[in-house]
Amino acid sequence: MTAKVFRAMIVTAGIAPTARQLAEAVPAGLGMFVAAYSPTGAAPATHYVSEGWIEEQFAVALESPEALVAMLAEAGVTIALADAQGLLSQATVSELPASDVLAEMGLMPVGGEV
């Protein structure tokens, strides 16, 4: 049985489409990064969030561009190391609940929905 760990990941709106596409390449990655946030709670969203229990391998890939490239390669997806570095540099990954991280970042749900 694969160990599961909790992670919250907040990405900027600019990389959210790429983050969604890459997440879909791994098991259980469908539907990630759809919760929209902004500093005022009004559109347009500046950030998107996904949180939950994930496999340890996925958590390692969120912390290391090299591990992200390797994990995606196993799933049949090619991404350049520089692209993985750029993606992770625009993301906040935490073991804390997303609500705590978003509050610290001064972000509110767009439209008041969580």
C-alpha positions in Angstrom: 0.0 0.0 0.0 1.4 3.4 -1.0 1.6 6.0 1.8 -0.6 9.0 1.5 0.4 12.5 2.7 -1.7 15.7 2.8 -0.6 18.7 0.7 -2.2 22.0 -0.4 -0.9 23.5 -3.6 -1.7 27.1 -4.7 -0.7 28.1 -8.2 -0.8 31.5 -9.9 -3.6 32.0 -12.5 -0.9 32.1 -15.2 0.2 28.6 -14.7 -3.1 27.1 -13.6 -3.9 25.7 -17.1 -0.6 23.9 -17.3 -0.9 22.7 -13.7 -4.3 21.2 -14.5 -3.0 19.5 -17.7 0.0 18.0 -15.9 -2.1 16.9 -12.9 -4.5 15.0 -15.2 -1.5 12.9 -16.4 -1.2 11.2 -13.0 -3.8 9.0 -11.3 -6.5 11.0 -9.4 -5.3 14.3 -10.8 -8.5 15.1 -12.7 -10.3 18.2 -11.3 -7.4 19.8 -9.6 -6.8 23.6 -9.5 -10.4 24.7 -10.1 -11.0 26.6 -6.9 -10.4 30.3 -7.7 -9.0 32.9 -5.3 -8.0 36.6 -5.5 -7.0 39.3 -3.0 -10.5 40.8 -3.0 -12.6 37.8 -3.7 -13.7 39.4 -7.0 -12.9 38.1 -10.5 -10.5 37.7 -12.1 -8.9 35.0 -10.1 -5.2 35.4 -9.4 -4.6 31.9 -7.9 -6.1 28.4 -8.0 -5.8 25.8 -5.2 -6.0 22.1 -4.8 -5.6 20.1 -1.6 -6.0 16.6 -0.3 -4.3 13.3 0.4 -1.9 12.3 -2.3 0.7 9.6 -2.9 4.1 10.2 -1.4 5.7 10.1 -4.9 3.4 13.0 -6.0 4.3 15.0 -2.9 8.0 14.6 -3.6 7.4 15.7 -7.2 5.8 18.9 -5.8 9.0 19.8 -4.1 11.6 18.9 -6.8 11.6 19.8 -10.5 13.7 16.8 -11.2 11.2 14.5 -9.4 8.3 16.2 -11.2 10.0 15.6 -14.6 10.6 11.9 -13.7 7.1 11.3 -12.4 5.5 12.8 -15.5 7.9 10.8 -17.7 6.6 7.6 -16.0 3.1 8.8 -17.0 4.2 9.3 -20.6 4.3 13.1 -20.4 7.5 15.0 -21.4 8.3 18.3 -19.7 11.5 20.2 -19.8 13.4 20.6 -16.5 13.3 24.4 -17.0 9.5 24.3 -17.4 9.1 22.2 -14.2 11.3 24.7 -12.4 9.2 27.6 -13.7 6.0 25.8 -12.7 7.1 25.0 -9.1 8.6 28.5 -8.7 5.1 29.9 -9.1 3.5 27.5 -6.7 3.1 27.3 -3.0 3.1 23.8 -1.5 2.2 23.2 2.1 1.4 20.5 4.6 -1.1 22.9 6.1 -4.7 23.2 5.1 -5.2 25.4 2.1 -7.5 27.7 4.1 -4.5 28.6 6.4 -2.1 29.2 3.5 -4.6 31.2 1.6 -5.4 33.4 4.6 -1.7 34.0 5.1 -1.4 35.0 1.5 -4.4 37.4 1.8 -6.5 35.5 -0.7 -10.3 35.0 -0.7 -12.5 32.7 -2.7 -13.7 34.3 -5.9 -17.5 34.8 -5.7 -17.4 33.9 -2.0 -17.4 30.2 -2.8 -14.9 27.8 -1.2 
